[in-house]
Amino acid sequence: MAGGSNDEKGTGGNAASTPPRVKLRVGVGVAIGTVSLLLYTITLAPDILSHDVADWQGAAAVAGIGHPPGSPAYTLVGWLFTLVPLGSVPERVNFLSAVVGAAGVAALYCFILL
């Protein structure tokens, strides 16, 4: 068994490869997530919204603390999104919500089918 073939380990050479059906499902999941992001982006609110949304937009804009419990992860990632020089600050924070929502749609699809 010289030559370093995969048969030495008893894998038959196919252990590292992913089945085509899984690749297809992941590809469809990515496509669904991309379409979701496109739809969320088209319908994105371009300005400050009311109630809690305005609180989170303001907290993310200054990397501050929203009302308790504060959601520090959302605030910090929202602050990073405010650094991208596209659109207004509230629109950038709303885009974060669109990205997270689209990722959730894709992840839900993949989790259900995989």
C-alpha positions as CSV (number, residue, x, y, z in Angstrom):
1,M,0.0,0.0,0.0
2,A,2.7,2.4,-0.9
3,G,2.2,5.6,-2.8
4,G,-0.1,7.4,-0.2
5,S,-3.4,6.4,-1.6
6,N,-6.6,7.0,0.3
7,D,-7.2,3.2,0.5
8,E,-4.6,3.0,3.3
9,K,-7.0,4.7,5.6
10,G,-9.9,2.7,4.5
11,T,-11.8,5.7,3.1
12,G,-12.0,4.6,-0.5
13,G,-11.2,8.1,-1.7
14,N,-14.7,9.4,-1.3
15,A,-14.8,10.3,2.4
16,A,-13.8,13.9,1.8
17,S,-16.3,14.6,-1.0
18,T,-19.7,16.1,-0.4
19,P,-22.7,14.3,-2.0
20,P,-24.1,16.3,-5.0
21,R,-27.5,16.5,-3.3
22,V,-26.1,18.4,-0.3
23,K,-24.2,20.8,-2.6
24,L,-27.5,21.4,-4.6
25,R,-29.4,22.0,-1.4
26,V,-26.8,24.4,-0.1
27,G,-26.8,26.2,-3.4
28,V,-30.5,26.5,-3.4
29,G,-30.3,27.8,0.2
30,V,-27.8,30.5,-0.9
31,A,-30.0,31.4,-3.8
32,I,-33.1,31.7,-1.6
33,G,-31.1,33.9,0.9
34,T,-29.9,36.1,-2.0
35,V,-33.4,36.6,-3.3
36,S,-34.6,37.3,0.2
37,L,-31.8,39.9,0.7
38,L,-32.8,41.5,-2.6
39,L,-36.5,41.7,-1.6
40,Y,-35.6,43.0,1.9
41,T,-33.3,45.6,0.3
42,I,-35.9,46.8,-2.2
43,T,-38.5,47.3,0.6
44,L,-35.9,48.8,3.1
45,A,-37.1,51.7,5.2
46,P,-34.7,54.6,4.3
47,D,-35.3,56.7,7.4
48,I,-35.8,56.6,11.2
49,L,-38.7,54.4,12.2
50,S,-40.8,54.7,15.4
51,H,-40.7,53.1,18.9
52,D,-38.0,50.5,19.6
53,V,-36.6,50.6,16.1
54,A,-35.5,54.2,16.5
55,D,-33.9,53.3,19.8
56,W,-31.8,50.6,18.2
57,Q,-30.9,52.8,15.2
58,G,-29.7,55.5,17.6
59,A,-27.8,53.2,19.8
60,A,-26.1,51.6,16.8
61,A,-25.2,55.0,15.3
62,V,-23.2,56.0,18.4
63,A,-22.2,52.5,19.6
64,G,-24.3,53.2,22.7
65,I,-26.6,51.2,24.9
66,G,-30.3,50.8,24.0
67,H,-32.9,50.3,26.7
68,P,-32.3,47.2,28.8
69,P,-31.3,44.5,28.1
70,G,-29.3,46.4,25.5
71,S,-28.6,43.8,22.8
72,P,-24.8,44.5,22.6
73,A,-24.1,42.2,19.7
74,Y,-26.8,43.9,17.5
75,T,-25.6,47.3,18.6
76,L,-21.9,46.6,17.8
77,V,-22.7,45.0,14.4
78,G,-25.1,47.8,13.7
79,W,-22.3,50.3,14.5
80,L,-20.0,48.5,12.0
81,F,-22.8,48.8,9.4
82,T,-23.0,52.6,10.1
83,L,-19.4,52.9,9.0
84,V,-20.2,51.8,5.4
85,P,-20.6,55.0,3.4
86,L,-23.9,54.1,1.6
87,G,-27.2,55.8,2.3
88,S,-28.2,57.3,5.6
89,V,-27.3,56.0,9.0
90,P,-30.8,54.6,9.8
91,E,-30.9,53.0,6.3
92,R,-27.5,51.2,7.1
93,V,-28.9,49.9,10.4
94,N,-32.1,48.7,8.6
95,F,-29.8,47.0,6.0
96,L,-28.3,45.0,8.9
97,S,-31.7,43.8,9.7
98,A,-32.2,42.8,6.1
99,V,-28.9,40.9,6.0
100,V,-29.7,39.1,9.2
101,G,-33.3,38.3,8.0
102,A,-32.0,36.9,4.7
103,A,-29.4,34.8,6.4
104,G,-32.1,33.5,8.7
105,V,-34.3,32.5,5.7
106,A,-31.3,30.7,4.1
107,A,-30.3,29.0,7.3
108,L,-33.9,27.8,8.0
109,Y,-34.1,26.3,4.5
110,C,-30.7,24.5,4.9
111,F,-31.5,23.3,8.5
112,I,-34.9,21.9,7.4
113,L,-33.5,20.0,4.3
114,L,-30.1,19.0,5.6
